[in-house]
Amino acid sequence: MVQYDQLTEGQQLPAHTKEKVTKVQLVKYAGASGDFNPLHTDDAFAQKIGLPGVIAHGMLVMGFLGEYINKLAGDVAVVKDFKMRFGAMTVPNDIITCQGIVKKLYEEDGRQIAVLDLFAEKGPGQIVGSGEAILQF
């Protein structure tokens, strides 16, 4: 959880690393999301279309970043906006680390606002998702 009065523009926020992505997780996510595209659950199908194996749903990575933002907000801030762009493919055994940087701080209608640049990576320079969030304190 972050406190507005402790933030500065350009500040790197604490990272959050997820457990490694598993095939079981992808099947469970398919069930929860209703996205049963076999490229997420069937290695033979994924290989037939030129992939090394199954890949994670892009929205799963968005969920990881959403979880990260909510951990930062805690009970002291409200997430007012969140957007994300997909990057590199996520595959089973990838370990995703979510990070944020304070882009801008300002006040609006008497409320304190923090704009955050976000990214999720599976290794140095391997961004699987990036985006922005706005927190209101």
N, C-alpha and C positions, 0 to 999 in steps of 0.2 A: 504494500500500500504506500502510495506517495502522498506527501503533504505539499500543497501549493507553495507555501512560504519557504520550502526547502528546494524548490526547483529553479534552475537557471537555463536560459536558452543555450542549446548545444550540449547540454548534460546527457551523458549516457545513463540510461536507467538500468536497474538490476535485470539480468537475463533470467529466463525460465526455460529449463531444458526438460523436454518430455521423455518418457520411456521410449525405447525403440519401437518403431511401427511394426506391427505383426500382421500376418495374413488373417488371423482370427479377427483382429480389430477391423480390417477392411470388410470382412463378411458382415460383422455386426453393424458397421457403419452403413453398408448397403441396405441392410434391413431397416435401420432407423431412418435413412433418407429416402428409401424407395428407389435408389439408383442401382439397379442390378446389372448394369453394363458389364459383360463378362471380362472386359479388360482390367477390372478391379478385383476379380475373384477367381479367374480361371487362367492359370499359367499357360496351358496349351493354346488357348485362344489368343492370349496376349503375344505369345511367340509367333503364332501364325500371322499376325498383323505387323510383325517386325519389332516388337518390344522384347527386351530380355526376359520379361516376366510381368506379373501384375504390377500395376501402379496404384498409388493411393488416389482417392477422390480429391480433387482440388479443394472442395468445400471442407474436407477434413482439416486441411492446413488452415483454412480460414477459421475453423472452429478452434484450432490451437491458438491462433492470434487473438481471437475473441476471448478465450479463457485468460490469456496473458493480460489483456487490457482490463478485464474485470478484476484480476488480482491486483493490478496497479491501482485501480479506482477504489477498491475496498468499499468501506462504508462512508468514505469522506468525499467521494466524487461520483458524478453521473456520466456515463458514456453518452454523449450527445450525437456522435457520428462515428462511423467506422466504414472504411472502404479498403479493398484489397485487390491486388493484381496477382495472377498466378505467375510462377517462375518455373524453375527446373522441376522435373518429375520427382516425386517422392516414391520410394519403393520399400518393401519390407526390409527391416533391419536398419533403416535410416534413423538417426537420432536427430530430432528437430529442436533447435534452440531459438526461442523467440526473444527479440530485443527491441528496445525503443530508444529514441533520442528526442529530447525536447526541442521542437522546431520553433515554437513561438509561444509567448506568454502575453496575455492582455486581459483587460476588464471589459465587460459588456453588460449593460443594464445592472450594474452593481455586482455582477458575478465574476469570479476569476476563471479564466479559460486557459487551458494548456492544449496546444496542438502538438501531437506526437507523430514522428515518422516511425514506422514499424517495419520490421522484417523478420522473416523466419528463414533459417538456413540449416542445411544438413552438413555443412562443412565450410571451411573458409572459402568465400567467394561463390558458394553454391546456394544462391537464394532461391527458395521454393515459394516464397510469397512475400510481397511488400505492400505497404499501404500507409494509411493515415488514420488517426483517431483524434477526436476532440473530447476532452474531459472538462466538465464544469464543476467547480468547487463551490 
